[in-house]
Amino acid sequence: MTKRARKTWHSEEQRPRPSRKLPDHRDHPTISVERAAAILGVSRGVAYDAVRNGTIPSLRVGRRLLVPTARLTSLLAADTVAFGEGTGQE
């Protein structure tokens, strides 16, 4: 069995970025905290802080922290309604 070389990133530009599009919860019931951060437009550290304080819903599977896609979608929808968007109120 051979060891696989580990990829090292020399700059931030080389690192692939997670998609900013929120996936359908039926296809992807959970996403990583990093992907949730990209969708929300915040840094990875801010996303982990929000998970820690309960602002972003999460669940732990083994050592992994995952964000339920349906709950994130409803959180974003509730936030949109709270600010009067999509309700016809200007």
MDAnalysis code that builds the backbone (N, CA, C; Angstrom):
import MDAnalysis as mda
import numpy as np

u = mda.Universe.empty(270, n_residues=90, atom_resindex=np.repeat(np.arange(90), 3), trajectory=True)
u.add_TopologyAttr("name", ["N", "CA", "C"] * 90)
u.add_TopologyAttr("resid", np.arange(1, 91))
u.add_TopologyAttr("resname", ["MET", "THR", "LYS", "ARG", "ALA", "ARG", "LYS", "THR", "TRP", "HIS", "SER", "GLU", "GLU", "GLN", "ARG", "PRO", "ARG", "PRO", "SER", "ARG", "LYS", "LEU", "PRO", "ASP", "HIS", "ARG", "ASP", "HIS", "PRO", "THR", "ILE", "SER", "VAL", "GLU", "ARG", "ALA", "ALA", "ALA", "ILE", "LEU", "GLY", "VAL", "SER", "ARG", "GLY", "VAL", "ALA", "TYR", "ASP", "ALA", "VAL", "ARG", "ASN", "GLY", "THR", "ILE", "PRO", "SER", "LEU", "ARG", "VAL", "GLY", "ARG", "ARG", "LEU", "LEU", "VAL", "PRO", "THR", "ALA", "ARG", "LEU", "THR", "SER", "LEU", "LEU", "ALA", "ALA", "ASP", "THR", "VAL", "ALA", "PHE", "GLY", "GLU", "GLY", "THR", "GLY", "GLN", "GLU"])
u.atoms.positions = np.array([
    [0.848, -1.166, 0.000],
    [0.000, 0.000, 0.000],
    [0.898, 1.235, 0.000],
    [0.649, 2.137, -0.907],
    [1.450, 3.346, -0.988],
    [0.742, 4.497, -0.296],
    [1.533, 5.403, 0.241],
    [0.964, 6.584, 0.876],
    [0.644, 7.621, -0.183],
    [-0.473, 8.289, 0.004],
    [-0.837, 9.355, -0.917],
    [-0.209, 10.655, -0.442],
    [0.270, 11.419, -1.383],
    [0.846, 12.716, -1.040],
    [-0.261, 13.658, -0.578],
    [0.022, 14.395, 0.443],
    [-0.949, 15.349, 0.962],
    [-0.798, 16.674, 0.226],
    [-1.915, 17.231, -0.206],
    [-1.895, 18.480, -0.950],
    [-1.689, 19.641, 0.013],
    [-0.713, 20.472, -0.271],
    [-0.504, 21.680, 0.525],
    [-0.820, 22.887, -0.334],
    [-1.436, 23.879, 0.273],
    [-1.827, 25.086, -0.435],
    [-0.848, 26.188, -0.070],
    [-0.311, 26.842, -1.087],
    [0.678, 27.882, -0.848],
    [0.062, 29.270, -0.788],
    [-1.117, 29.415, -1.291],
    [-1.791, 30.707, -1.194],
    [-3.296, 30.477, -1.162],
    [-3.981, 31.483, -0.696],
    [-5.445, 31.401, -0.581],
    [-6.111, 31.261, -1.950],
    [-5.486, 31.822, -3.005],
    [-6.070, 31.759, -4.344],
    [-6.089, 30.340, -4.897],
    [-5.169, 29.491, -4.478],
    [-5.084, 28.128, -4.996],
    [-6.116, 27.199, -4.372],
    [-6.554, 27.529, -3.182],
    [-7.479, 26.660, -2.454],
    [-8.861, 26.714, -3.085],
    [-9.448, 25.549, -3.407],
    [-10.803, 25.574, -3.967],
    [-11.798, 26.077, -2.924],
    [-12.719, 26.901, -3.343],
    [-13.718, 27.468, -2.440],
    [-15.013, 26.666, -2.510],
    [-15.669, 26.489, -1.358],
    [-16.968, 25.815, -1.385],
    [-17.986, 26.649, -2.152],
    [-18.959, 25.981, -2.715],
    [-20.010, 26.651, -3.474],
    [-20.822, 27.557, -2.561],
    [-21.224, 28.730, -3.076],
    [-22.046, 29.658, -2.304],
    [-23.529, 29.388, -2.491],
    [-23.872, 28.413, -3.326],
    [-25.273, 28.089, -3.579],
    [-25.764, 27.098, -2.522],
    [-26.934, 27.382, -1.965],
    [-27.519, 26.497, -0.962],
    [-28.100, 25.268, -1.663],
    [-27.606, 24.062, -1.345],
    [-28.107, 22.862, -2.017],
    [-29.511, 22.489, -1.546],
    [-30.194, 21.719, -2.349],
    [-31.525, 21.227, -1.995],
    [-31.373, 20.237, -0.834],
    [-32.191, 20.415, 0.195],
    [-32.073, 19.563, 1.384],
    [-32.422, 18.101, 1.097],
    [-33.129, 17.821, 0.001],
    [-33.442, 16.427, -0.328],
    [-32.226, 15.718, -0.903],
    [-31.384, 16.457, -1.621],
    [-30.171, 15.868, -2.193],
    [-29.014, 15.859, -1.202],
    [-28.915, 16.911, -0.399],
    [-27.835, 17.054, 0.582],
    [-28.451, 17.448, 1.918],
    [-28.799, 16.471, 2.753],
    [-29.464, 16.791, 4.014],
    [-28.587, 17.596, 4.975],
    [-27.275, 17.479, 4.848],
    [-26.369, 18.257, 5.691],
    [-25.235, 18.813, 4.843],
    [-24.627, 19.892, 5.347],
    [-23.446, 20.468, 4.710],
    [-22.416, 20.754, 5.793],
    [-21.193, 20.962, 5.376],
    [-20.134, 21.272, 6.337],
    [-20.287, 22.706, 6.840],
    [-19.655, 22.991, 7.955],
    [-19.673, 24.350, 8.493],
    [-18.967, 25.294, 7.512],
    [-17.906, 24.806, 6.857],
    [-17.189, 25.625, 5.880],
    [-18.104, 26.023, 4.717],
    [-18.914, 25.078, 4.251],
    [-19.833, 25.385, 3.144],
    [-20.927, 26.346, 3.606],
    [-21.412, 26.164, 4.820],
    [-22.408, 27.095, 5.368],
    [-21.810, 28.499, 5.463],
    [-20.546, 28.584, 5.858],
    [-19.871, 29.883, 5.933],
    [-19.819, 30.543, 4.562],
    [-19.483, 29.769, 3.535],
    [-19.413, 30.313, 2.173],
    [-20.791, 30.794, 1.714],
    [-21.830, 30.032, 2.020],
    [-23.193, 30.408, 1.629],
    [-23.617, 31.692, 2.331],
    [-23.262, 31.814, 3.602],
    [-23.644, 32.985, 4.379],
    [-22.739, 34.183, 4.135],
    [-21.594, 33.935, 3.498],
    [-20.663, 35.030, 3.222],
    [-19.884, 35.486, 4.433],
    [-19.605, 34.550, 5.342],
    [-18.810, 34.857, 6.532],
    [-17.576, 33.966, 6.550],
    [-16.634, 34.301, 7.405],
    [-15.421, 33.495, 7.494],
    [-15.706, 32.171, 8.199],
    [-14.787, 31.257, 8.033],
    [-14.900, 29.944, 8.672],
    [-14.960, 30.086, 10.194],
    [-14.125, 30.950, 10.743],
    [-14.098, 31.165, 12.193],
    [-15.396, 31.726, 12.731],
    [-15.974, 32.684, 11.999],
    [-17.258, 33.264, 12.404],
    [-18.348, 32.196, 12.369],
    [-18.309, 31.328, 11.355],
    [-19.308, 30.263, 11.247],
    [-19.187, 29.285, 12.421],
    [-17.962, 28.906, 12.768],
    [-17.786, 27.997, 13.912],
    [-18.229, 28.665, 15.217],
    [-17.979, 29.967, 15.372],
    [-18.461, 30.679, 16.560],
    [-19.988, 30.671, 16.607],
    [-20.623, 30.876, 15.441],
    [-22.089, 30.871, 15.379],
    [-22.655, 29.486, 15.681],
    [-21.968, 28.439, 15.256],
    [-22.389, 27.079, 15.597],
    [-22.249, 26.876, 17.109],
    [-21.141, 27.332, 17.649],
    [-20.879, 27.165, 19.086],
    [-21.936, 27.870, 19.938],
    [-22.373, 29.077, 19.513],
    [-23.356, 29.796, 20.332],
    [-24.802, 29.510, 19.924],
    [-25.004, 28.640, 18.921],
    [-26.345, 28.203, 18.554],
    [-27.033, 29.035, 17.484],
    [-26.371, 30.048, 16.955],
    [-26.968, 30.875, 15.913],
    [-27.167, 30.078, 14.624],
    [-26.189, 29.253, 14.284],
    [-26.308, 28.341, 13.142],
    [-26.620, 26.967, 13.702],
    [-27.732, 26.341, 13.282],
    [-28.072, 25.004, 13.786],
    [-27.047, 23.979, 13.322],
    [-26.748, 23.030, 14.175],
    [-25.747, 22.020, 13.813],
    [-26.017, 20.722, 14.549],
    [-25.367, 19.681, 14.075],
    [-25.378, 18.402, 14.773],
    [-24.001, 17.781, 14.647],
    [-23.645, 16.989, 15.620],
    [-22.336, 16.355, 15.628],
    [-22.504, 14.890, 15.262],
    [-21.718, 14.459, 14.276],
    [-21.677, 13.053, 13.870],
    [-20.231, 12.625, 14.042],
    [-19.987, 11.860, 15.092],
    [-18.602, 11.521, 15.421],
    [-17.856, 12.785, 15.785],
    [-16.791, 13.074, 15.047],
    [-16.020, 14.295, 15.291],
    [-16.431, 15.449, 14.383],
    [-17.321, 15.162, 13.432],
    [-17.718, 16.183, 12.452],
    [-18.893, 17.010, 12.937],
    [-18.838, 18.294, 12.650],
    [-19.973, 19.184, 12.875],
    [-20.637, 19.408, 11.529],
    [-21.935, 19.156, 11.460],
    [-22.676, 19.312, 10.212],
    [-23.847, 20.264, 10.424],
    [-24.206, 20.968, 9.367],
    [-25.320, 21.910, 9.412],
    [-26.466, 21.311, 8.607],
    [-27.630, 21.079, 9.233],
    [-28.788, 20.559, 8.497],
    [-29.258, 21.597, 7.467],
    [-29.292, 21.199, 6.212],
    [-29.616, 22.109, 5.123],
    [-31.032, 22.663, 5.251],
    [-31.993, 21.833, 5.622],
    [-33.385, 22.297, 5.745],
    [-33.499, 23.361, 6.831],
    [-32.825, 23.175, 7.949],
    [-32.903, 24.160, 9.042],
    [-32.202, 25.452, 8.668],
    [-31.085, 25.358, 7.923],
    [-30.404, 26.568, 7.467],
    [-31.287, 27.331, 6.480],
    [-31.956, 26.597, 5.591],
    [-32.867, 27.222, 4.630],
    [-34.001, 27.938, 5.356],
    [-34.604, 27.283, 6.350],
    [-35.715, 27.917, 7.078],
    [-35.218, 29.096, 7.904],
    [-34.004, 29.020, 8.433],
    [-33.418, 30.128, 9.174],
    [-33.247, 31.336, 8.262],
    [-32.743, 31.108, 7.055],
    [-32.558, 32.198, 6.105],
    [-33.893, 32.755, 5.638],
    [-34.888, 31.892, 5.437],
    [-36.216, 32.350, 5.021],
    [-36.862, 33.180, 6.124],
    [-36.726, 32.766, 7.367],
    [-37.296, 33.508, 8.494],
    [-36.623, 34.863, 8.624],
    [-35.324, 34.904, 8.383],
    [-34.584, 36.156, 8.457],
    [-35.036, 37.113, 7.365],
    [-35.322, 36.585, 6.182],
    [-35.791, 37.408, 5.069],
    [-37.157, 38.008, 5.382],
    [-38.050, 37.202, 5.946],
    [-39.380, 37.680, 6.305],
    [-39.283, 38.706, 7.426],
    [-38.390, 38.501, 8.373],
    [-38.235, 39.428, 9.493],
    [-37.834, 40.819, 9.021],
    [-37.115, 40.907, 7.903],
    [-36.698, 42.192, 7.381],
    [-37.656, 42.758, 6.342],
    [-38.821, 42.109, 6.155],
    [-39.845, 42.629, 5.263],
    [-39.634, 42.303, 3.808],
    [-38.659, 41.458, 3.477],
    [-38.434, 41.091, 2.082],
    [-39.369, 39.944, 1.724],
    [-39.899, 39.993, 0.524],
    [-40.757, 38.920, 0.045],
    [-42.146, 38.939, 0.639],
    [-42.487, 39.977, 1.408],
    [-43.816, 40.037, 2.002],
    [-44.671, 41.108, 1.366],
    [-44.099, 41.847, 0.412],
    [-44.834, 42.916, -0.234],
    [-44.750, 44.220, 0.527],
    [-44.115, 44.218, 1.689],
    [-43.947, 45.426, 2.483],
    [-42.675, 46.131, 2.037],
    [-42.744, 47.412, 1.813],
    [-41.574, 48.179, 1.384],
    [-41.204, 49.182, 2.434],
])
